[in-house]
Amino acid sequence: MSRTVLVVEDEAPIREMLKLVLDQAGFSVIEAEDYDIAKEKICEPYPDLILLDWMLPGGSGVQLAKSLKQHEFTREIPVIMLTARGEEDDKIRGLDAGADDYITKPFSPKELIARIKAVMRRVTPTSNETPIEINGLTLEPVAHRVTANEEPVDLGPTEFKLLHFFMSHPERVYSREVLLDKVWGTNVYVEDRTVDVHIRRLRKAISKHHHDAMIQTVRGAGYRFSVK
C-alpha cells in the first residue's frame, strides 16, 4: 500500500510539480491550496506525511504545524516545511513549530524524495522491541510509549527515536554528526543545528520530573545520556 502525502501549497504550478514528482516516486497525493482546506483534508485516514508551505492564504504553515502538534491524533504526522526563506532563524522557527524537516525553494525532485524517505524512516518503529527503564523514565518501543514516573510523556516521532537511541547507549558521548547518522539516517541534507532543536524539544518534554538533566551537553563534543 502506497504512503499518502498531503501537499499544502497555494501556487498551482508548484503544487502540480510536487504531485508529479510524488506520483512518480510511488506516493499517493492529496492536495490543498490554503490553510482552511488543509485543515479539512487532515482527517481520517490521516496522511503519512505533510509537505507544508510556509506562506498560505488564510494562515501560515507555522501556525498549522503548531496546531497539528497540539492534537493527539495529528501530533505524530511528520511535517516538512517548504519555503523560499533560507535564513537560519526562519529554519529554527519552522523546526520549533513542530516541523520534522525544512526544505528551501528551489529544490530538486531528487532532494525532495530523499528528504521525505529520510523523515519516514525516522517515524517507523525501531527494531529493538525491549522496553527500557532508567531512573523512572520508561520507553516502550512496541507501544511507542514513554512515561516519566508512570506519567505519560508526549513525544514527536523524532524525539522518540532520539530518546530511544540515548537510552539504548547511556554514558557515551555522541557528536551531532553521529546522532544525525544514527537517528536521522544517512541523509546529507539534514543540518547539524537540527539536532540541537530536537534535543531542546526532548528535554522540555521530559523535564517535569527532572529527567532532562540526564541529557547532558558535552562542550565541544556533543551529547551524552547519563544518570551521573
C-alpha positions, 0 to 999 in steps of 0.5 A: 500500500502506497504512503499518502502525502498531503501537499499544502501549497497555494501556487498551482504550478508548484503544487502540480510539480510536487504531485508529479514528482510524488506520483512518480516516486510511488506516493499517493497525493492529496492536495490543498491550496490554503490553510482552511482546506488543509485543515479539512483534508487532515482527517481520517485516514490521516496522511503519512506525511505533510509537505507544508508551505510556509506562506498560505492564504488564510494562515501560515504553515507555522501556525498549522504545524503548531496546531497539528502538534497540539492534537493527539491524533495529528501530533505524530504526522511528520511535517516538512516545511517548504519555503523560499526563506533560507535564513537560519532563524526562519529554519529554527522557527519552522523546526520549533513549530513542530516541523520534522524537516525544512526544505528551501525553494528551489529544490530538486525532485531528487532532494525532495524524495530523499528528504521525505524517505529520510523523515519516514524512516525516522517515524517507523518503529525501531527494531529493538522491541525491549522496553527500557527503564532508567531512573523512572523514565520508561520507553516502550518501543512496541507501544511507542510509549514513554512515561516519566514516573508512570506519567505519560510523556508526549513525544514527536516521532523524532524525539522518540527515536532520539530518546530511544537511541540515548537510552539504548547507549547511556554514558557515551558521548555522541557528536551531532554528526553521529546522532544525525547518522544514527537517528536521522539516517544517512541523509546529507541534507539534514543540518547539524543545528537540527539536532540541537532543536530536537534535543531542546524539544526532548528535554522540555518534554521530559523535564517535569520530573527532572529527567532532562538533566540526564541529557547532558551537553558535552562542550565541544563534543556533543551529547551524552545520556547519563544518570551521573 
